Amino acid sequence: MLRIEIKSGENIERALKRYKRKFRNTKRLEQIRENQEFTKKSEKKRITLKKAQYREQYIMEKENE
């Protein structure tokens, strides 16, 4: 559970902005979406390999420029 302490005289919009940023940085929403349906281990491995290939290709393109 995330806690945000509101400082005296602080605007509520500012506190909401801090809460949203903290929520996004903890990647809680991604975990919730991931747990909605089951994915096989082989499928997870395939996705991670694809991401790694994409990252490597992206880095190689940046080096060639």
Sequence and secondary structure as in RCSB ss.txt:
>XXXX:A:sequence
MLRIEIKSGENIERALKRYKRKFRNTKRLEQIRENQEFTKKSEKKRITLKKAQYREQYIMEKENE
>XXXX:A:secstr
       TT  HHHHHHHHHHHHHHTTHHHHHHHTTS   HHHHHHHHHHHHHHHHHHHHHHHH 
